[in-house]
């Protein structure tokens, strides 16, 4: 069970103690860059503290939508989206690992055109590694573009089969899409890390081979879950 443990961070108000506490137990932090949440100054402080402690730092760009926390697809021209992503990226110009946030992550997983454009944008920005769902359109496009791919599973989100048969995160609008129970999230992480499988919300299970496990830092029980996941993953 040697999967990396990563968490979304920098999404609360500047100075939030929980962000620093996360650094004690995770292997990597995906830092908000202002698109969906975050304060540039605090993000830079967290990045410096993470690097000091030997914790990996990942860019966490999103659709420019702070009102909805980046969880809804924004219909916008690619040039406008690219400009927003580039502005967000400028917060941490030396970081070379990227994990898109929320709706951007999910849409790139399903849309080959967006996945290809996002992969090209990463190369243009000097990014050489991305986090994405195993077997997704983004994973395929990134690999084809020569980017390193970290296959990511989620401890605190339920999975379903998409119309094409691929395994995807259940929409947040669906009952049971978020695993609020720490115990349920631990069980899911255990099965992903030991068996490479995940239970589906509609019943049955599916293969999910991962290199890293994520949990969401904005959840009420995030620190407890992160601490127990650290114990589980070793």
C-alpha positions in Angstrom: 0.0 0.0 0.0 2.6 2.6 -1.2 0.2 5.0 -2.9 0.9 8.7 -2.5 -1.7 10.6 -0.4 -2.7 14.0 -1.8 -5.1 16.6 -0.6 -6.7 19.8 -2.1 -5.5 22.7 0.1 -5.3 26.5 0.2 -9.1 26.7 -0.3 -10.0 28.3 3.0 -9.2 31.8 4.3 -5.5 32.8 4.4 -3.8 31.5 7.5 -6.2 28.6 8.1 -4.5 26.3 10.5 -5.9 23.2 8.9 -3.8 23.7 5.8 -0.6 23.5 7.9 -2.0 20.5 9.7 -2.5 18.7 6.4 1.3 19.1 5.7 2.0 16.8 8.7 0.3 13.8 7.2 0.1 14.0 3.3 2.6 13.4 0.6 1.4 16.2 -1.7 -0.9 19.2 -1.7 -2.9 20.5 -4.6 -2.9 24.3 -4.1 -5.7 26.5 -5.1 -4.6 29.3 -7.4 -7.5 31.8 -7.2 -9.7 30.3 -9.9 -12.2 28.5 -7.6 -10.7 29.6 -4.3 -7.5 30.6 -2.6 -5.3 33.6 -1.9 -2.1 33.9 -3.9 0.0 35.1 -0.9 -1.2 32.2 1.3 -0.8 29.7 -1.5 2.9 30.8 -1.9 3.4 30.5 1.9 1.9 27.0 1.9 4.1 26.0 -1.1 7.2 27.2 0.7 6.2 25.4 3.9 5.4 22.2 2.0 8.7 22.2 0.2 10.5 22.8 3.5 8.8 19.7 4.9 9.4 17.5 1.8 5.8 17.6 0.7 5.1 17.7 -3.0 3.4 20.8 -4.4 0.8 20.5 -7.3 -0.9 23.3 -9.2 -4.7 23.1 -8.8 -6.2 25.4 -11.5 -9.9 25.5 -12.3 -12.6 27.2 -14.3 -12.6 30.9 -13.1 -15.7 30.5 -10.9 -15.2 31.3 -7.2 -19.0 31.7 -6.7 -19.5 28.0 -7.4 -16.2 26.7 -6.2 -15.3 25.6 -9.7 -17.7 22.7 -9.6 -19.8 23.7 -12.7 -18.7 23.7 -16.3 -18.2 27.2 -17.7 -18.9 27.5 -21.4 -16.1 29.7 -22.6 -13.7 30.0 -25.5 -10.5 28.0 -25.1 -8.4 31.2 -25.5 -10.2 32.7 -22.6 -9.9 29.6 -20.5 -6.3 29.2 -21.4 -5.6 32.8 -20.4 -7.3 32.2 -17.0 -5.3 29.0 -16.4 -2.1 30.8 -17.3 -2.9 33.6 -14.8 -3.6 31.0 -12.1 -0.4 29.2 -13.0 1.6 32.4 -12.5 1.0 32.1 -8.7 3.4 29.2 -8.6 5.6 29.7 -11.7 8.2 27.0 -10.7 5.7 24.2 -10.0 5.8 21.5 -12.7 2.9 19.2 -11.6 -0.7 19.9 -12.3 -4.0 18.6 -11.1 -7.1 20.4 -12.6 -9.9 21.1 -10.1 -13.5 20.2 -10.0 -15.5 20.6 -13.2 -12.4 21.1 -15.3 -10.9 17.8 -14.0 -14.2 15.9 -14.7 -14.7 17.5 -18.1 -11.2 16.8 -19.3 -11.7 13.2 -18.2 -14.6 12.9 -20.6 -13.8 15.3 -23.5 -10.9 14.3 -25.7 -10.7 17.8 -27.3 -10.4 19.6 -23.9 -8.0 16.9 -22.7 -5.7 17.5 -25.7 -5.8 21.2 -25.3 -5.1 21.0 -21.6 -2.2 18.6 -22.2 -0.7 21.0 -24.8 -1.2 23.9 -22.4 0.7 22.0 -19.7 3.6 21.4 -22.1 3.6 25.1 -23.0 3.7 26.0 -19.3 6.7 23.8 -18.5 4.5 21.3 -16.6 5.7 17.7 -17.0 3.4 15.7 -14.8 -0.4 15.6 -14.3 -2.9 13.9 -12.0 -6.0 12.4 -13.6 -8.4 9.5 -13.5 -7.1 6.2 -14.8 -8.1 5.5 -18.4 -9.7 8.9 -18.8 -9.4 11.1 -21.9 -7.0 13.4 -20.1 -4.8 10.5 -19.0 -4.6 9.3 -22.6 -4.0 12.8 -24.1 -1.4 13.6 -21.5 0.5 10.3 -22.0 0.4 10.8 -25.8 1.8 14.4 -25.3 4.7 13.0 -23.3 3.6 14.1 -19.9 4.0 11.8 -16.9 0.7 10.6 -15.6 -0.2 9.9 -11.9 -3.4 7.8 -11.9 -5.6 9.2 -9.2 -8.4 7.6 -7.1 -10.6 9.4 -4.5 -11.2 8.2 -1.0 -14.2 10.4 -0.4 -16.1 10.3 -3.7 -18.3 7.6 -5.1 -17.9 6.1 -8.6 -20.3 5.1 -11.3 -20.0 3.9 -14.9 -20.4 6.5 -17.6 -22.4 5.9 -20.7 -19.3 4.6 -22.5 -18.6 2.2 -19.8 -15.7 4.1 -18.2 -15.4 4.5 -14.5 -16.0 8.1 -13.4 -16.8 10.1 -10.3 -20.5 10.2 -9.5 -22.0 13.7 -10.1 -22.3 15.6 -6.9 -26.0 16.1 -7.6 -26.4 12.3 -7.2 -27.4 10.9 -3.8 -24.4 9.2 -2.2 -21.8 10.9 -4.5 -19.8 12.2 -1.5 -18.7 9.8 1.1 -19.3 11.8 4.3 -18.4 8.9 6.6 -14.7 8.6 7.5 -15.1 4.9 7.8 -16.7 4.6 4.3 -13.8 6.6 2.8 -11.3 4.4 4.6 -12.9 1.3 3.2 -12.9 2.7 -0.3 -9.2 3.7 0.0 -8.3 0.3 1.3 -9.9 -1.5 -1.6 -8.3 0.9 -4.2 -4.9 0.5 -2.6 -4.9 -3.2 -2.0 -7.1 -4.6 -4.8 -7.1 -1.9 -7.5 -10.9 -2.0 -7.4 -13.7 0.3 -6.3 -17.3 -0.3 -5.4 -19.8 1.4 -7.8 -22.7 3.5 -6.5 -25.1 1.4 -8.6 -23.8 -1.9 -7.3 -20.9 -4.1 -8.2 -17.3 -3.1 -8.6 -14.8 -2.0 -11.2 -11.1 -2.0 -11.7 -9.3 1.3 -10.6 -5.5 1.0 -10.7 -4.0 4.1 -9.1 -0.7 5.7 -8.1 -2.2 8.2 -5.6 -5.2 8.7 -3.4 -6.9 12.1 -3.0 -9.2 13.5 -0.4 -10.9 16.9 -0.4 -9.5 19.5 2.1 -12.8 21.4 2.3 -14.7 18.5 4.0 -15.4 18.9 7.7 -13.7 15.6 8.6 -10.7 16.2 6.2 -8.0 16.2 8.8 -9.3 13.2 10.6 -9.6 11.3 7.3 -6.1 12.4 6.2 -4.6 11.2 9.5 -6.2 7.8 9.3 -5.4 7.4 5.6 -1.8 8.1 6.5 -1.9 5.2 8.9 -3.6 3.0 6.4 -1.3 3.8 3.4 1.8 3.7 5.6 
